[in-house]
């Protein structure tokens, strides 16, 4: 299957410019042997390349390119399929933008076309060329350092509740994970995550219950979450709890129950965040929206969790604007290497900025993910890179410090 991959990358500062011609010559021979076409642009700092040819060969060459230490910040902009080649001449062609006018380069690229239809910049792949040559999206190129630029220093803030502070009459408990601002080294909130008594995941715990039992347990477990959080001495930190959207619909007393239990445990509504995941279809939206109004009227913050991974997405956001949005792990995974994910997240950031909705990213596992998202403008993070959830307590946090 004919495959096209387009990527951009950054030449390392210590890589000699004179080595580029040798690199192109070697790539030309390798591409010819693999029946792959390469069109490479270079502006003195960034590379931009289109590879097209048989799928297996193109992807193997791209894997080798990603492992080449002469460049970094390698971002795949497009991986697509086509019925025919745009550029039939296999090998490698280099266009140095430092030696030619932009218009000359754009025309020279078109002149390399061999398809039976005349190439134009209406073609999606060629639009990427034009964007790079004209540098119209340069402000979205975030140059992040390598992962070893940072040390992650673990503090001594771990706290575990003793047996007397744990509920003994339930078949569930909670793990707590911090939501942090890494640059200011502050814990902003704790998220209470339901677990089975032996640490079972939420899915494993709820799978044992009927639908009605699930909604009852989802709501009434918050009594335990509030009690445990109170015992952990929240201080000025906020507490985030998860609730299924349909729990609010199927339990008309849900809001009053939450307000009562918040007060019973010495907390105040203004320090509580109720998170709804968009992964559950909301079949009675009007009833859900009315319950959300009641939560907000009581002073409770409302958040959408795992945004971008569920059924509703932007449609839900158009009908209901929460105070906070947490971007899903599915969207932020390896964001530093994915052009499509970067574009989507930048659009979410712009949308939330316009709506004055606070953003955080969850499931951060790699320093590069955090660095890219921080560069994009997100300040609050949650994930195992900093602290894994701790059963019956709050974990120590690994704070980033420059080496």
For each residue, the residues with C-beta under 8 A, 3 or more apart:
1: 54 55 81
2: 52 53 54 55 81 82 83 84 85
3: 52 53 54 55 58 59 79 80 81
4: 50 51 52 58 78 79 80 81 82 86 125
5: 50 51 52 58 59 62 76 78 79
6: 48 49 50 51 76 77 78 79 125 128
7: 48 49 62 65 74 75 76 77 339
8: 46 47 48 49 74 75 77 132 141 339
9: 46 47 65 71 72 73 74 75
10: 45 46 47 71 72 73 143
11: 15 17 42 45 46 47 70 71
12: 15 69 70 71 72
13:
14:
15: 11 12 19 70 71
16: 19
17: 11 20
18: 21 22
19: 15 16 22 23 70
20: 17 23 24 42 94
21: 18 24 25 94
22: 18 19 25 26
23: 19 20 26 27 70
24: 20 21 27 28 40 92 94
25: 21 22 28 29
26: 22 23 29 30
27: 23 24 30 31 38 40 92
28: 24 25 31 32 38 91 92
29: 25 26 32 33 91
30: 26 27 33 34 36 61
31: 27 28 34 36 37 38 51 53 61 90 91 92
32: 28 29 35 90 91
33: 29 30
34: 30 31 53 54 57 58 60 61
35: 32 53 54 57 90
36: 30 31 51 52 53 54 57 58 61 90
37: 31 50 51 52 53 85 87 88 89 90 91
38: 27 28 31 49 50 51 61 91 92 93
39: 49 50 87 93 95 109 112 129
40: 24 27 47 48 49 92 93 94 95
41: 47 48 49 94 95 97 105 129 132 133
42: 11 20 46 47 48 94 95 96 97 98
43: 46 48 97 98 132 135
44: 97 98
45: 10 11
46: 8 9 10 11 42 43 132 141
47: 8 9 10 11 40 41 42 71
48: 6 7 8 40 41 42 43 128 129 132
49: 6 7 8 38 39 40 41 65
50: 4 5 6 37 38 39 86 87 125 128 129
51: 4 5 6 31 36 37 38 58 61 62
52: 2 3 4 5 36 37 58 82 85 86 87
53: 2 3 31 34 35 36 37 57 58 85 90
54: 1 2 3 34 35 36 57 58
55: 1 2 3 58 59 81
56: 59 60
57: 34 35 36 53 54 60 61
58: 3 4 5 34 36 51 52 53 54 55 61 62
59: 3 5 55 56 62 63
60: 34 56 57 63 64
61: 30 31 34 36 38 51 57 58 64 65
62: 5 7 51 58 59 65 66 76
63: 59 60 66 67
64: 60 61 67 68
65: 7 9 49 61 62 68 74
66: 62 63 74
67: 63 64
68: 64 65 71
69: 12
70: 11 12 15 19 23
71: 9 10 11 12 15 47 68 74
72: 9 10 12 146
73: 9 10 141 142 143 144 336
74: 7 8 9 65 66 71 337
75: 7 8 9 336 337 338 339 342
76: 5 6 7 62 79 337 338 339
77: 6 7 8 128 339 340
78: 4 5 6 124 125 128 339 340
79: 3 4 5 6 76
80: 3 4 124 125
81: 1 2 3 4 55
82: 2 4 52 85 86
83: 2
84: 2 115 116
85: 2 37 52 53 82 88 114 115
86: 4 50 52 82 113 114 115 119 123 125 126
87: 37 39 50 52 93 112 113 114
88: 37 85 114 115
89: 37 93 112 114
90: 31 32 35 36 37 53
91: 28 29 31 32 37 38
92: 24 27 28 31 38 40
93: 38 39 40 87 89 112
94: 20 21 24 40 41 42
95: 39 40 41 42 100 105 108 109
96: 42 99 100
97: 41 42 43 44 100 102 105 133
98: 42 43 44
99: 96
100: 95 96 97 104 105 108
101: 104 105
102: 97 105 106 133 134
103: 106 107
104: 100 101 107 108
105: 41 95 97 100 101 102 108 109 133
106: 102 103 109 110 121 129 130 133
107: 103 104 110 111
108: 95 100 104 105 111 112
109: 39 95 105 106 112 113 126 129
110: 106 107 113 119 120 121 126
111: 107 108
112: 39 87 89 93 108 109
113: 86 87 109 110 118 119
114: 85 86 87 88 89
115: 84 85 86 88 118 119
116: 84
117:
118: 113 115
119: 86 110 113 115 123 126
120: 110 123 126
121: 106 110 126 127 129 130
122: 126 127
123: 86 119 120 126 127
124: 78 80 127 128
125: 4 6 50 78 80 86 128 129
126: 86 109 110 119 120 121 122 123 129 130
127: 121 122 123 124 130 131
128: 6 48 50 77 78 124 125 131 132
129: 39 41 48 50 106 109 121 125 126 132 133
130: 106 121 126 127 133 134
131: 127 128 134 136 137
132: 8 41 43 46 48 128 129 135
133: 41 97 102 105 106 129 130
134: 102 130 131
135: 43 132 138
136: 131
137: 131 140 141
138: 135 141
139:
140: 137 342 346
141: 8 46 73 137 138
142: 73 372 375 376
143: 10 73
144: 73 336 368 371 372 375
145: 149 371
146: 72 149
147: 150 366 367 368
148: 403
149: 145 146 367 402 403
150: 147 367 400 401 402 403
151: 400 401 402 403
152: 367 385 386 398 399 400 401
153: 398 399 401
154: 396 397 398 399
155: 396 397 398 399
156: 396
157: 187 394 395 396 397
158: 390 393 394 395 396
159: 232 393 394
160: 390 392 393
161: 165 166 228 231 232 392 393
162: 165 166
163: 166
164:
165: 161 162 228 231
166: 161 162 163 173 228 392
167: 170 173 224 227 228
168:
169:
170: 167 173 197 221 224
171: 196 197 205
172: 194 195 196 197 205 217 221 224
173: 166 167 170 194 195 196 197 224 228 391 392
174: 192 193 194 195 221 224 225 228 391 392
175: 192 193 195 199 389 390 391 392
176: 190 191 192 193 228 229 232 389 390 393 394 395
177: 190 191 193 382 387 388 389 390 395
178: 187 188 189 190 191 382 386 387 394 395 397
179: 187 188 189 190 191 240 360 380 381 382
180: 185 186 187 188 380 381 382 386 387 397
181: 184 185 186 188 379 380 381
182: 185 370 374 381 386 399 400
183: 374 379
184: 181
185: 180 181 182 399
186: 180 181
187: 157 178 179 180 190 237 397
188: 178 179 180 181 237 238 380
189: 178 179 237 238 239 240 273
190: 176 177 178 179 187 229 232 234 237 238 239 240 394
191: 176 177 178 179 239 240 241 242 275 382 389
192: 174 175 176 225 228 229 239 240 241 242
193: 174 175 176 177 202 242 389
194: 172 173 174 202 205 221 225 242
195: 172 173 174 175 199 200 201 202 205 391
196: 171 172 173 199 200 201 204 205
197: 170 171 172 173 200
198:
199: 175 195 196 391
200: 195 196 197 204 205
201: 195 196 204 205
202: 193 194 195 205 206 242
203: 206 207
204: 196 200 201 207 208
205: 171 172 194 195 196 200 201 202 208 209 217
206: 202 203 209 214 217 218
207: 203 204
208: 204 205
209: 205 206 213 214 217
210: 213 214
211: 214 215
212: 215 216 250
213: 209 210 216 217
214: 206 209 210 211 217 218 244
215: 211 212 218 219 244 246 247 250 251
216: 212 213 219 220 251
217: 172 205 206 209 213 214 220 221
218: 206 214 215 221 243 244 247
219: 215 216 222 243 247 251 254 257 258
220: 216 217 223 257
221: 170 172 174 194 217 218 224 225
222: 219 225 226 241 243 257 258 261
223: 220 226 227 261 264 265
224: 167 170 172 173 174 221 227 228
225: 174 192 194 221 222 228 229 239 241
226: 222 223 229 230 239 241 261 262 264 265 267
227: 167 223 224 230 231 265
228: 161 165 166 167 173 174 176 192 224 225 231 232 392
229: 176 190 192 225 226 232 234 239 265 267
230: 226 227 233 234 265 266 267
231: 161 165 227 228
232: 159 161 176 190 228 229 393 394
233: 230
234: 190 229 230 237 238 239 267 271
235:
236: 271
237: 187 188 189 190 234 271
238: 188 189 190 234 271 272 273 301
239: 189 190 191 192 225 226 229 234 267 271 272 273
240: 179 189 190 191 192 272 273 274 275 303
241: 191 192 222 225 226 272 273 274 275
242: 191 192 193 194 202 274 275 276 277 305
243: 218 219 222 247 248 254 274 275 276
244: 214 215 218 247 276 277 280
245: 248 249 276 277 280 282 288
246: 215 249 250 280 282 283 284 288
247: 215 218 219 243 244 250 251 254
248: 243 245 251 254 255 287 288 291 292
249: 245 246 282 283 284 287 288 291
250: 212 215 246 247
251: 215 216 219 247 248 254 257
252:
253: 256 257
254: 219 243 247 248 251 257 258 291
255: 248 258 259 291 294 295 298
256: 253 259 260
257: 219 220 222 251 253 254 260 261
258: 219 222 254 255 261 262 272 274 295 300
259: 255 256 262 263 269 298 300
260: 256 257 263 264
261: 222 223 226 257 258 264 265
262: 226 258 259 265 267 268 269 272 300
263: 259 260 266 267
264: 223 226 260 261
265: 223 226 227 229 230 261 262
266: 230 263
267: 226 229 230 234 239 262 263 271 272
268: 262 271 272 299
269: 259 262 272 298 299 300
270: 299 300 301
271: 234 236 237 238 239 267 268
272: 238 239 240 241 258 262 267 268 269 300 301
273: 189 238 239 240 241 300 301 302 303 323 324
274: 240 241 242 243 258 295 300 301 302 303
275: 191 240 241 242 243 303 304 305 326
276: 242 243 244 245 302 303 304 305 322
277: 242 244 245 280 304 305 306 310
278: 304 305 306 307 309 310 311 312 313 316
279: 306 309 310 311
280: 244 245 246 277 310 311
281: 311 312
282: 245 246 249 285 288 312 316
283: 246 249
284: 246 249 287 288
285: 282 288 289 319
286: 289 290
287: 248 249 284 290 291
288: 245 246 248 249 282 284 285 291 292 320
289: 285 286 292 293 319 320
290: 286 287 293 294
291: 248 249 254 255 287 288 294 295
292: 248 288 289 295 296 302 320
293: 289 290 296 297
294: 255 290 291 297 298
295: 255 258 274 291 292 298 300 302
296: 292 293 299 300 302 323
297: 293 294
298: 255 259 269 294 295
299: 268 269 270 296
300: 258 259 262 269 270 272 273 274 295 296
301: 238 270 272 273 274 323 324
302: 273 274 276 292 295 296 322 323 324
303: 240 273 274 275 276 322 323 324 325 326
304: 275 276 277 278 307 316 317 322 324 325 326
305: 242 275 276 277 278 326 362
306: 277 278 279 309 310 326 328 329 330 362
307: 278 304 310 313 317 325 326 327 328 331 348
308: 313 327 328 330 331 344 348
309: 278 279 306 328 329 330 331
310: 277 278 279 280 306 307 313 316
311: 278 279 280 281
312: 278 281 282 315 316 317
313: 278 307 308 310 316 317
314: 317 318
315: 312 318 319
316: 278 282 304 310 312 313 319 320
317: 304 307 312 313 314 320 321 325 351 355
318: 314 315
319: 285 289 315 316
320: 288 289 292 316 317
321: 317 355 357
322: 276 302 303 304 325 357
323: 273 296 301 302 303 357 358
324: 273 301 302 303 304 357 358 359 360
325: 303 304 307 317 322 348 352 357 358 359 360
326: 275 303 304 305 306 307 359 360 361 362 382
327: 307 308 331 332 345 348 359 360 361 362 378
328: 306 307 308 309 331 332 362 363
329: 306 309 332 333 362 363 383
330: 306 308 309 333
331: 307 308 309 327 328 335 341 344 345
332: 327 328 329 335 341 345 361 362 363 364 369 373
333: 329 330 341 363 365 369
334: 337 338 341 366 368 369
335: 331 332 338 341 342 345 369 372 373
336: 73 75 144 366 368 369 371 372
337: 74 75 76 334 368
338: 75 76 334 335 341 342
339: 7 8 75 76 77 78 342 343
340: 77 78 343 344
341: 331 332 333 334 335 338 344 345
342: 75 140 335 338 339 345 346 372 376
343: 339 340 346 347
344: 308 331 340 341 347 348
345: 327 331 332 335 341 342 348 349 373 376
346: 140 342 343 349 350 376
347: 343 344 350 351
348: 307 308 325 327 344 345 351 352 359
349: 345 346 352 353 359 376 377 378
350: 346 347 353 354
351: 317 347 348 354 355 357
352: 325 348 349 355 356 357 358 359
353: 349 350 356 377
354: 350 351
355: 317 321 351 352
356: 352 353
357: 321 322 323 324 325 351 352
358: 323 324 325 352 380
359: 324 325 326 327 348 349 352 378 380
360: 179 324 325 326 327 378 379 380 381 382
361: 326 327 332 364 369 370 373 378 380 381 382 383
362: 305 306 326 327 328 329 332 381 382 383
363: 328 329 332 333 382 383 384
364: 332 361 369 370 373 381 382 383 384 385 386
365: 333 369 383 384 385
366: 147 334 336 369 370 385
367: 147 149 150 152 370 371 385 400
368: 144 147 334 336 337 371 372
369: 332 333 334 335 336 361 364 365 366 372 373 385
370: 182 361 364 366 367 373 374 381 383 385 400
371: 144 145 336 367 368 374 375
372: 142 144 335 336 342 368 369 375 376
373: 332 335 345 361 364 369 370 376 378 381
374: 182 183 370 371 378 379 381
375: 142 144 371 372
376: 142 342 345 346 349 372 373
377: 349 353
378: 327 349 359 360 361 373 374 381
379: 181 183 360 374
380: 179 180 181 188 358 359 360 361
381: 179 180 181 182 360 361 362 364 370 373 374 378 385 386
382: 177 178 179 180 191 326 360 361 362 363 364 386
383: 329 361 362 363 364 365 370 386
384: 363 364 365 387 388
385: 152 364 365 366 367 369 370 381 398
386: 152 178 180 182 364 381 382 383 397 398 399
387: 177 178 180 384 390 395 396 397 398
388: 177 384 395
389: 175 176 177 191 193 395
390: 158 160 175 176 177 387 393 394 395
391: 173 174 175 195 199
392: 160 161 166 173 174 175 228
393: 158 159 160 161 176 232 390
394: 157 158 159 176 178 190 232 390
395: 157 158 176 177 178 387 388 389 390
396: 154 155 156 157 158 387
397: 154 155 157 178 180 187 386 387
398: 152 153 154 155 385 386 387
399: 152 153 154 155 182 185 386
400: 150 151 152 182 367 370
401: 150 151 152 153
402: 149 150 151
403: 148 149 150 151
